[in-house]
Amino acid sequence: MNARTTRRARIGTALAIAAVSLLTAAGCASSEAADSGTDSTADSGAAEPTTIDLVGFAVIKSAYDALGEAFAETPEGENVTIAASYGASGAQSRAVIAGQPADVVALSLTPDVQAIADEGLVAEDWASDEDKGIVSHSVVVIAVREGNPLGITGWDDIVKPGVGIVTADPGTSGSAKWNLLGAYSQALGENDDKAAAEAYLGKFVDNVVSWNDSGRTATEAFVNGTGDVLISYENEAIAARASGIALDYVVPDTTFLIENAAAVTVDAPQQAKDFLDFVRSDEGQLILGSKGFRPVGDAEAATDVEGANDPSNPFPDVEIVTVEDLGGWKTVNTELFDKENGLVAQLRK
């Protein structure tokens, strides 16, 4: 009953008068609750609606869509909406620095997140956890046409004359850097032979028929008929097959570990931090695994992964090379990816 409503009618019986008194008392109680600012949302303990701005690299979309849906079922995710933007990792990093709203950044490369931190938008210690800010793993693979008509078995086959390679462009894409690192590092061999690695990468670059702005657009170009092989993330090849795209993929005997980094921005709400914690959790890692990502740290690897070569054993053991094996990102970016003097720029001239 509204607090300002009064009853002036004359009621002829004591019972009716008592009833009116009870109703008036109830109305006053309601008025007092309203005046004190109490509402049904607060009484029920429901969380206030919150939107998290997620800025991610292109190939994580399906995995992070699934993570968002699962997070919404947790107490921390109640009434949380994730507004996501996906694109090439380097371009996404620059967009955040330029002012694109972001609460969580999930990018392909550690340097792409570090560039945001260097601008004061992410905490300086963002990578101080035991996994150094890494939230997902994959490896570099070679995708081929369904049935593998060229009989591709590994790195040596793709630099043969006439084999058209599709990859992303290192000027915009983190995926491209991983791809080229995979090609370069496997050619170093046990003797760390840089001359052999440079010669191999030269043949690789000569065979590239399509450079693309992201790993996702490289996949699209390959699916649409460009080239003979696609250099890609293992998870991207698995996701393509799971979606019904007709391709096969080869995990080389020696390949490169892909380490994807994520962080929250300094002004992010608590829900953004909770979401990133969920991504790192055992449940989050299994969701990522179901989309083709390898686990980080001691997390359990997913099994029964749709789209994998062997769904029951989706992540075969192979010889893995890491960025640290090559001296770290500072060394790698200077020697291979400097836009003027790096090896890749020299080979593409």
N, C-alpha and C positions, 0 to 999 in steps of 0.2 A: 504493500500500500504506500502511495506517495506521501512524503512527510508533510506536504502542504495541503493534503486533502483532509477536510473535516466533515464530520457527520452532524448535521443540525436537525435531522428529522426526529420527531418525538416518537419514542418507542414505548408502547403501552404496557410491556411486561418486564419484570425484573430480569428474566432470562435474556430478553433481547438487549436490555441495557448492559448486562454483563458481556454479551457477545460483542457489543460495540466497544466496550472498554478493552477487551482483549485485542480486537483488531487495531484500535488506536495505539495500544502499546507496541504491537508488532510494527506498525508504521513508524513510530518514533525510533525503534531500534534500527530499522532500515535506514532512517534518515541519519542517525548517528554514524552508522557504518559508511554511508556515502560521504558525510562531512569529513570523516577522518581519512578519506582517500583510499579506503579499502575497496578492491575490486575482485571479481571472480577469478581473473587470471592469477593474481597474487595469491589468493586463498588456495588455489589448486596447485600452486608450486610450478606452473608451466613456465618454461624459459621464454624470454622475450625473443621475437623473431630476429635473426641475425643473418647477414649475407657475407660470405667469405669470397673475396676476389682471388681467384687462382690463376696464375700465369704460368703456363707449362709449354714444354716442347712438343712437337707435333705428334710423335708416335706413342705418347702415353695416354691419349684421349680415352680409348676404350677401358684401359685399366683404371684411370682416375674417375671415370664415370661410375664404374663398379665400386670403387672405394668410397665415393661420395654417397652412393645408395646404402652401403653397409654402415657407414658412419652415422647416417641419419637414424638408424635403428638403435644407436647407443644413447645412454643418458646425456652424454656430452654433445651429441649431434642433434638433440631435440630442437625443432624449429630453426635449424640452420640450413640455409640455402647456399650452394656453391655456384658462383658465377664464374665460369671458366673461359679463358682465352688460350688458344693453342696456335703454335706457329714454329718457325725455325728458331732454334735455341739462341743463337747470337742476336737475331733480330728481336726476340722477346726480351732479352737482357737489356738491349739498348732502349726498348720501348719503356721499360720500367724506370730506367734512369731518366728518361725524358718526361716522365710524369704519369704513365699509365698506372691506374690504381692496382695495387697488389697487396694482398695479405700473406699469401703463400707463393713462393717461386719454386717451381720444380723444373729444372733445366738439365740439358744433356751433359754439360761439362762443369766441373768445379770452377774453372776461370769465369764462366758466365755468371755464376752466383757471386763469386768474389768481386767481380766488377761492380755489382750492385752494392756489396758491402763497402767497397772503397769509396762510394758516394755517401756513405752514412745511412743508407736505407735499410741495411741488414746489420745486425750486431757483429762486431769484430770477431767474436768468439763463436760464430755460427757453426764452424767445422771442428769444434773442440771435443765432440763426443767420440766414443770409441770407434765409430765407423767413419769419422771425419766428414760428417755431413752427407754421406752417401746413403741413399734410400732404396736404390734398385740396381741390379746387375743384369748384364746381358753379354753376349759375345758377338764378334763380327762373323757373318756367314755369307755364303754365295748362293743367291737364289737363281734358279734356272727355269727354263720352260718345262712345262709338265712332261714327264717322261724322260727328261734330261737328254734331248736329242744329240747334243754335242759330246755327251759322255764326260762332263766336267767332274773331276774328282778332287781338285784342290787348286792351290794358287798357281802352280805352273801352267795349268791348262788355260787360264784366262788371259795370259799375255801372249798366247800364240797368235800369229797373223790372222786377221779377219774376225776375231772375237770382239764383239761390241759390248763395252762395259757401260752400265748406267750407275751413277752414284750421285750423292749430294755434293754441293759446292762448299768447300771449307771457308769461303768468305762469309757465308751466312749460317751454315749448319754445323751443329755439333756432330751430327751423324757422319758428315763427311770427314771430319778429323779422325773419328774412330775408324772409319773405313780405310783411310790412307795409312793410319798407324798400323792397322792389321796387315796391310800389304807390305809396308816397309819393314816392320819388325820381324816377320817370319823369314824374310830374306837375309837378315843379319846372320842367322845360323849360330852354331855353337861358338864360333870364333869372333862374333861381333864384327862381322865384315861389312863396314859401312860402304865400301866401294860396290860390293855385290848388292847391297840394299838399294843404293842410289840407282844402279843399273836396272834393277828389277822395277823400281818405282817409275823410272823413265818409260819402260815398256808398258806399264800399267796405264800411265797418263796418256800415252800415244793411242791406246785402245779405247779410251773413254769417248763415247759417242753422245753422251748427254749428262751435263752437269745441272743439278737441280737445287732449288733454294732450301729444301728440307728433305729429311728422310722419307716423309710421307709423299711429297710430290715426286720423288725419285721412284717410289713404288708405283705410283699412278702412271708415270711415263712408261715403266717397264710393262705393266699390265696392259697398257694401251698399244703395245707392240714395238716399243723402242728397244733396240739392243738384244743381246743374247744372254747376258748375265746381269744381275743386280747385286751390288754389294750393300749389305744391309745389316740391321740388328737381327739377332735370332728371334727376338720377340715379335718383330715386325713381320718376319716371314711366317711365323706361327699364326699370328693374328690374321694375316691375309688368307692363309689356308682355312682357318676356322670360319672365316666369313664367306667361304665358297669360291675364292679366287683360285684359278687353276695355275699353280706353280709348285715346284719342288725346291728344296734347298739342301745345301751341302755344308756341314760343319767341318772346316778344315782341321787337319791333325794338329796344326799350330795356329792359334788365332789370338785375338786381342780382347782383354777384359774391358767391357764398357761399364763405367761407374757413373751413375746419374745422381746429381746432387739436388738437395732441396733445403729451404730455410723459410722462416717467417720474417716479415719485415718488422721494423722497430715499433711501428704503431699498430700492429695487428692485434685484433681482439683475442681473448683467451680461447675462443672457439677455434681460431686458426691454429693455435699451438696444439690444441687437443686433436685437431684433424691430422697434423703432421705426426703427432705421437701415435695416432691410429695407423698411419701409413707404415710406421716403423715396427708396429706390434706384430706378434706372430700371426694374428688374423689378417692384418694388412698385407704381410708378406705372402701369405697363401693366396690372397686375392690377386696380387701382382703375379704370383706364380701361375695362376690359372690363365693369365693372359700372356704367358710366355717369358716372364722375367725370372732370372735366377735369384735365389735368396741372398740377403746380405747378412754377414756375421754368422751367428749360430742358428738362424731361423731355419725351419724345416722347409725343404724343397717340395713344391707341389708335385702331385702325380695325377695321372689321368687328364693330361692337358690336351684339349681338342686342338687339332692343327699341327701338333708336333709330329716329327717323323715316327717316333715311337711314343705314343701318349702315356704309356705306363713307365717309361724311362725317358722323359722329355729332354733332359739336360746331360748329354753324354760327357764323360771325362775326356778332356783334350789338353794338350800343352798350352798353357796360358801365359801371355806376355802382358805386363802392366805398364802404366805410365811411369811408375816409380822405377821400373827396370830400365827405362830410357833416360832417367835423370830427373823426372818430374816435369810438371807443365811448363815451368819457366824455360827449361832447356828445349823441350819439344816445340813450344811455340816460336822460340827464336830460330832454331835450326831448320824446322820443317815448314812452319806456317807464317813466318813473317811475310807481310804482303809485298815487300820489295825484294828482300834478299833471302827469304826462306827457300828451301829446296823445291817445294811444290810450285811456288811462283816462278822459279827459274825454269822448271821443267815445262811449265805451261806457256812459256813465251814462244 
